[in-house]
Amino acid sequence: MTRSAAPQEIRIGIVGAGLMGREIAAAIQRWPALIDHPVRPRLVAVCDINPAALEWFRQIDTVEHFATAHTDLLALEDVDAVYIAVRHDLHEHLYLDAVRAGKDLLAEKPFGIDSDAARRIIRAIDETGVFVRVSSEMPFFPGAQAVIEYARSGAAGRLVQVRSGFLHSSDLAPLKPINWKRQARYCGAAGVMNDLGLHAWHAPLRLGWRPSRLTAQLQDLVPARPGPDGVSVPCDTWENAAVHADVETPDGPFVLDVSASRIAPGSKNTWYLEVTGMEGGARFTTADPKRVEYFGTIDTPIGREQSWQSVEVGSQSVWPTVTGGIFESGFSDAILQMWAAFLAERAGALGDRFGCATPAEALACHEMADAAALSHAEGIRVAPASDTAS
Ligand SMILES: NC(=O)c1ccc[n+]([C@@H]2O[C@H](COP(=O)([O-])OP(=O)(O)OC[C@H]3O[C@@H](n4cnc5c(N)ncnc54)[C@H](O)[C@@H]3O)[C@@H](O)[C@H]2O)c1
């Protein structure tokens, strides 16, 4: 394989050395798996207010700077782009500081604790012109890409129904200790729609399926959880959100069902997308990560039948890799693909490949959550706000 030009080196800083900070650091170490990518990221700096969280990063020999204040990391002139993965109530402050420091940013969802915060971040991006995208890796599974491509092709004909969702069930145990993701002041009043919503909305919004009206049912199944000292602490976030929406198309409206759940018994980080129309359909779930199913008719000895047919997908997604085409893909591959898309788009080299969620899509997701909360509270159908700016 010959590379047309030497890849451009981009120096990366990570703020928030928790679960996702470590995942991204590990993905960057796997960069050589990508074939002929125009960019070569180098993780040079990491920040966490908890010094102990920085220790894990000492095994990565490219990291030169260890900080406990994000302003110190953002002041480093040799950091080109940052990834920030902190509590939702801290997003606005840290994202604004990063953007105003002139750093390009891969932000974590939900991109501000609510829609007003997202709008303020977008205003700052518009003022500074930095490149910002929002983390949502599940559509980078090869099977997800196959369904998205199918939807774009129009092969389904007039759309009947689209189902998109992201399901966890780690909160089924009522005695699981409280953490920040289960408290509205840290996670946001939208609860699970803040935590998992963008995962479920990214593909529908990218496909142009913005609801005209929606109804929602929200569930608060566990009102309190044990705190650090065993004392019961309010768990005041929505655990589950089910949205049932109308999407207008030139062929007429179709039904869009979007679910985000922390208590979907049996589910473990299960993302799915199903598109059905009058002429065909396609579906994928990460619960069965090699399989994509297509709907159509087949001729059988007893006549023509409707059928879901199954295809095993391999490893290839948005950016080609050295991984054998028939091999399996997983969560960390999707993270690597998301980063490949982020840095390729930043370099102007993504072309028509699927890109990371935009700030406008993240704001639209907040607007869906606002509409869902109103629908649930009032028992009414709601037209989501659509002031998405950029
Ligand atoms: N894309 C995904 O699949 C995915 C998965 C999990 C979480 N997330 C998102 O990632 C973000 C972080 O979640 P997490 O699970 O990694 O959280 P976490 O609690 O594991 O880690 C957060 C880290 O941020 C640090 N921190 C707190 N305040 C800080 C500050 N001011 N400056 C620097 N560091 C600070 C904490 O000490 C902690 O180490 C959230 O927005 C969450 O929604 C995304």
The ligand as a Tripos MOL2 file, in Angstrom:
@<TRIPOS>MOLECULE
LIG
   44    48     1     0     0
SMALL
NO_CHARGES

@<TRIPOS>ATOM
      1 N1        -19.9840    7.7490   23.8620 N.am      1 LIG1
      2 C1        -20.2690    6.8340   24.7740 C.2       1 LIG1
      3 O1        -20.5330    5.6730   24.4650 O.2       1 LIG1
      4 C2        -20.2380    7.2020   26.2170 C.ar      1 LIG1
      5 C3        -20.2190    6.2150   27.2110 C.ar      1 LIG1
      6 C4        -20.1650    6.6150   28.5470 C.ar      1 LIG1
      7 C5        -20.1640    7.9570   28.8650 C.ar      1 LIG1
      8 N2        -20.2060    8.8990   27.8770 N.ar      1 LIG1
      9 C6        -20.2000   10.3560   28.1790 C.3       1 LIG1
     10 O2        -18.8680   10.7070   28.5410 O.3       1 LIG1
     11 C7        -18.9020   11.7330   29.5390 C.3       1 LIG1
     12 C8        -18.1210   11.2370   30.7430 C.3       1 LIG1
     13 O3        -18.6490   10.0030   31.1530 O.3       1 LIG1
     14 P1        -17.7230    8.9060   31.8300 P.3       1 LIG1
     15 O4        -18.5550    7.6770   31.9110 O.co2     1 LIG1
     16 O5        -16.3930    8.8510   31.1790 O.co2     1 LIG1
     17 O6        -17.5880    9.5570   33.2800 O.3       1 LIG1
     18 P2        -16.6020    9.1690   34.4530 P.3       1 LIG1
     19 O7        -17.2950    9.5860   35.7070 O.co2     1 LIG1
     20 O8        -16.0990    7.7650   34.3210 O.co2     1 LIG1
     21 O9        -15.3290   10.1150   34.1800 O.3       1 LIG1
     22 C9        -15.4180   11.5100   34.2870 C.3       1 LIG1
     23 C10       -14.0360   11.9990   34.7470 C.3       1 LIG1
     24 O10       -14.0670   13.4110   34.7160 O.3       1 LIG1
     25 C11       -13.2730   13.8650   35.8080 C.3       1 LIG1
     26 N3        -13.5950   15.2820   36.0600 N.ar      1 LIG1
     27 C12       -14.6000   15.7980   36.7780 C.ar      1 LIG1
     28 N4        -14.5380   17.1440   36.7440 N.ar      1 LIG1
     29 C13       -13.4670   17.4660   35.9770 C.ar      1 LIG1
     30 C14       -12.8970   18.6950   35.5730 C.ar      1 LIG1
     31 N5        -13.4090   19.8680   35.9340 N.pl3     1 LIG1
     32 N6        -11.7870   18.6570   34.8020 N.ar      1 LIG1
     33 C15       -11.2420   17.4740   34.4170 C.ar      1 LIG1
     34 N7        -11.7480   16.2690   34.7740 N.ar      1 LIG1
     35 C16       -12.8580   16.2680   35.5310 C.ar      1 LIG1
     36 C17       -13.6420   12.9300   36.9350 C.3       1 LIG1
     37 O11       -12.6750   12.9520   37.9830 O.3       1 LIG1
     38 C18       -13.6830   11.5900   36.1800 C.3       1 LIG1
     39 O12       -12.4270   10.9280   36.2140 O.3       1 LIG1
     40 C19       -20.3700   12.0360   29.7690 C.3       1 LIG1
     41 O13       -20.7500   13.1130   28.9770 O.3       1 LIG1
     42 C20       -21.0780   10.7700   29.3580 C.3       1 LIG1
     43 O14       -22.4140   10.9860   28.9370 O.3       1 LIG1
     44 C21       -20.2240    8.5340   26.5680 C.ar      1 LIG1
@<TRIPOS>BOND
     1     1     2 1
     2     2     3 2
     3     2     4 1
     4     4     5 ar
     5     4    44 ar
     6     5     6 ar
     7     6     7 ar
     8     7     8 ar
     9     8     9 1
    10     8    44 ar
    11     9    10 1
    12     9    42 1
    13    10    11 1
    14    11    12 1
    15    11    40 1
    16    12    13 1
    17    13    14 1
    18    14    15 2
    19    14    16 1
    20    14    17 1
    21    17    18 1
    22    18    19 2
    23    18    20 1
    24    18    21 1
    25    21    22 1
    26    22    23 1
    27    23    24 1
    28    23    38 1
    29    24    25 1
    30    25    26 1
    31    25    36 1
    32    26    27 ar
    33    26    35 ar
    34    27    28 ar
    35    28    29 ar
    36    29    30 ar
    37    29    35 ar
    38    30    31 1
    39    30    32 ar
    40    32    33 ar
    41    33    34 ar
    42    34    35 ar
    43    36    37 1
    44    36    38 1
    45    38    39 1
    46    40    41 1
    47    40    42 1
    48    42    43 1
@<TRIPOS>SUBSTRUCTURE
     1 LIG1         1 GROUP 0 **** ****
